[in-house]
Amino acid sequence: MSEITDISLLSLVLGYSVLLIPLAGLWYFRTGLLKDSLIGIFRMTLQLVFVALYLEFVFDLNDAWLNSLWLVGMIVVGVFTTIKRSGLNRKFFLLPLFTSGLISIVIIDLFFLGVIVRLDYFFDARYFIPISGMILGNSLNHNIVGMNAYFDGLVKNRDLYQFLLVNRNSQAIALAPFIRDALRKGLNPMIATMSVMGLISLPGMMTGQILGGSSPAIAIKYQIMIMLAIFTGCSLNLMLTILFSNRFAFDSYGSFRDGIMKSNK
């Protein structure tokens, strides 16, 4: 297959002109999202340029310690973003979210990179960093939805939780309906996406590999692998995040600690 066609710098700059369509709509309908969109686009561009320059160095060096440090950095950014977007108190959730993120990504990477792909060099930056990044990036989105649903549900239905806790004399039973709701809301979008993948859209990894010169058969096998890894990683991460967070969010009597949610301060 022919090599991928490069995009010139001029064409890349020209590509930004398409943003006039959504930005004009956001301005016309007074959504209040125009400024946030511009900031988001600017940050995305700046971050991706930095990542491109940094990854050139990382890929050339291909050092296990440096690659692992990059992974830890991605986890930390994801933890702070999840806490901020979920409206949680950083003091209680830094450790459980970091621990759940680290455990889930180690398990998934060991299985898929070590057992399925069988890399000669496990920390090969071409596989280790982008695949870990895809898993963590998707986990971030679903963690935010799931944690929002979980703690919002507990706050809004505190009487129900206390009723179940007192009458069933078990915190696990009292929390079960809230955990179920959080998992449903957190994972349903991914399940819906997987169910129509290949029919409505070609996923990003597969498209990228095809554009890069890989055959569709190889691209599909990698796409299946990465979707299984992402779904397993997101599910495991969300479940562990909720379970680990419970040990910090409640006191020994099963009651909410003060200041769990920022709005409760």
KEVOGU-552428 format. One record per residue (C-alpha): x, y, z; residue in three letters. Coordinates in pm, whole numbers, plus 32768, in hexadecimal, padded with zeros to 4 digits. Each point is the difference from the previous one (the first is absolute). Example, Ala and Ser with C-alpha at 12.3 -4.5 7.8 and 13.67 -1.06 7.14 Angstrom:
<pagus>
84CE7E3E830CAla
808981587FBESer
</pagus>
This chain:
<pagus>
800080008000Met
807081677FBFSer
808280D8811BGlu
7F1B80F280B2Ile
7FCE81537F5BThr
808C811280DBAsp
7F39813B8051Ile
80BF813F7FBBSer
801281138105Leu
7F3580E67F1CLeu
7EF17EF87FD8Ser
7FFA7FCA8178Leu
7FCD8175803BVal
7EF280027EF4Leu
7F557EE180B6Gly
7FB580E68124Tyr
7F1680C87F1ESer
7EF87EEF801FVal
7FD8806A816CLeu
7F4A81377F88Leu
7EC87F297FD4Ile
7FD57F828168Pro
808B8140809ALeu
7F0A80D67F3CAla
7EE47F238078Gly
807080158169Leu
8014817C7FE6Trp
7EB180267F4DTyr
7F3E7F2F80FDPhe
80AC80A98129Arg
80657EB28098Thr
8117809180D5Gly
80E67EF37F74Leu
80BE80D87F08Leu
8115806680F0Lys
80207EA28090Asp
80127F6E7EA2Ser
811280F07F95Leu
80C67FB6813BIle
7FCE7E8A7FCEGly
8074800F7E97Ile
813080CD805EPhe
805D7F16811DArg
7FCE7ECE7F24Met
80E6808F7EF5Thr
810B806B80F6Leu
7FF97EB580BAGln
800C7F2D7EC4Leu
812480C77F75Val
80B97FCF8148Phe
7FAA7E8C8004Val
80767FD87E99Ala
8150809E8050Leu
80247F408143Tyr
7F9B7EB07F6DLeu
810280267EEBGlu
810480088117Phe
7F557EEA80C9Val
7FDE7F197ED2Phe
816D80307FA3Asp
80797FBF8163Leu
7F007EEC8046Asn
80647FE1816CAsp
7F2A7F2D80ECAla
801F80F48124Trp
7FAC81317F2DLeu
7ED77F517F5FAsn
7F827F958156Ser
802881638082Leu
7F30807F7EDBTrp
7EF47F00805BLeu
7FFB8073816AVal
7FE181667F86Gly
7ED07FA37F2DMet
7F5F7F58812DIle
803B813280DDVal
7F6880ED7EFDVal
7ED47F177FDEGly
7FD07FF4817BVal
8002817A8029Phe
7F14802B7ED7Thr
7F0C7EFB8084Thr
7FFA809F815AIle
7FCB815C7F73Lys
7EEF7F9C7F09Arg
7F4D7F298101Ser
7FF781158104Gly
80B37F2C8105Leu
80EA80688116Asn
81687FC17F97Arg
80697FAA8164Lys
7F2C7EC58007Phe
80227F817E9CPhe
816780317F88Leu
807E7EB6808BLeu
7EDA7F1B7FA4Pro
7FE880877E9DLeu
81777FE87FC4Phe
800C7E9F8091Thr
7EDB7F847F30Ser
8090809E7EC4Gly
81577F688038Leu
7F7E7EA38053Ile
7F137FF37ED8Ser
80FF80797EFFIle
810E7F128082Val
7F137ED57FE4Ile
7F87805D7EA5Ile
815C80507F79Asp
80957EC1808DLeu
7EF07F2E7F5FPhe
7FD980A67EADPhe
8165806F7FBFLeu
80AA7EDD80ADGly
7F167EDE7FB2Val
7F3880627EC9Ile
80F280D97F36Val
81327F57809DArg
80F0811E7FDALeu
81717FA8800EAsp
8032814180C3Tyr
7ED2803C80E0Phe
804181758028Phe
802080417E8AAsp
7F8A816A7FE8Ala
7F4A7FCA7EB4Arg
7F0E7F1380B0Tyr
801D80488173Phe
7FB781777FFBIle
7EE7801E7EFCPro
7F417ECB8073Ile
801E8062816FSer
7F94815F7FA0Gly
7ECA7F857F4AMet
7F9A7F2A8128Ile
803A811780FCLeu
7F5881077F26Gly
7EC47F317FE0Asn
800A7FA58171Ser
800A81718052Leu
7EBA80487F49Asn
7F457EDA8095His
808B803B815DAsn
7F7C81657FFDIle
7EA47F8E7F99Val
80007EDC80F3Gly
808580C0812BMet
7F0C811D7FBFAsn
7EDF7F0B7FF7Ala
80777F488135Tyr
8037812280EFPhe
7EE580D77F77Asp
7F1A7ED88038Gly
807A7FD18162Leu
7FDC81728052Val
7EA480217F69Lys
7F867EB78094Asn
80B08009814DArg
7EC37F9A80B7Asp
7FE17EC77F2BLeu
816C7FA78043Tyr
7FD580338178Gln
7EBD7F347FFBPhe
80AA7EDC7F51Leu
8131801B80E0Leu
7F347FF18140Val
7F037EFC7F94Asn
80EB7F147F47Arg
8125803880EEAsn
80F37FED7EDBSer
80AC811E7F4DGln
80407F247ECFAla
7E8A7FC27FD7Ile
7FAE816F803FAla
80F980737EF7Leu
7FA97EF37EFDAla
7EE980C17F4BPro
80DA81387FE8Phe
81277F397F79Ile
7F1F7F577EFFArg
7F7E81517F8BAsp
8160808F7FE7Ala
807E7ED87F34Leu
7ED580107F16Arg
802881737FC0Lys
817A7FEE7FECGly
801B7ED97F12Leu
7EC180147F2EAsn
809580FA7F06Pro
81257F187FBAMet
7F207ED07FD9Ile
7F2A80C67F0AAla
813780697F3EThr
80847E9D7FEBMet
7EB17F797F8ASer
800580D77EC3Val
8178800B7FC2Met
804B7FB57E93Gly
7E9980457F96Leu
7FE18172804CIle
816E80628018Ser
81607F7D7FD5Leu
80B48023814FPro
812C80E48022Gly
81127EFE8038Met
7F947F327ED5Met
7FE981327F21Thr
815780768072Gly
80A07EB17FB5Gln
7F607FEE7EA7Ile
807881617FB3Leu
81577F99807EGly
80137EE57F03Gly
7F867ED080C4Ser
7F137F0D7F5ASer
7E9280118071Pro
801B7E9E808DAla
8120805F80E7Ile
7F588149805CAla
7EBE7F4C805EIle
80B67F0880E1Lys
80AB811C80B8Tyr
7EB980C0801AGln
7F4F7ED68099Ile
81207FD480F3Met
8005816B806AIle
7E848011802AMet
80097ECD80E1Leu
811C80A280C2Ala
7F48814C801BIle
7EB87F65806FPhe
80AA7F228101Thr
80DE811D8079Gly
7EDE80F6801FCys
7F257F0480B7Ser
81137F9580EELeu
806F8165803FAsn
7EA1807B804FLeu
7FB37EDA80E4Met
8148802380BELeu
7FD6817A8014Thr
7EAD7FDD80A6Ile
80717EEC80EDLeu
814180B28066Phe
7F4C814E8023Ser
7F067F6680F1Asn
81187FC580FCArg
804681768008Phe
7EA3808F7FC9Ala
7F577F5C812CPhe
80567FEE8170Asp
7FFF7EC580D4Ser
7E8780258034Tyr
7FB880087E8AGly
7FAC81747FFASer
808580FF7F07Phe
813680B98072Arg
7FE1817A8005Asp
807880B07EC6Gly
7FF47ED77F11Ile
7F5D80D27EF5Met
8083815D7FC0Lys
7E9F80898008Ser
7FE27F7B8164Asn
812280D28082Lys
</pagus>
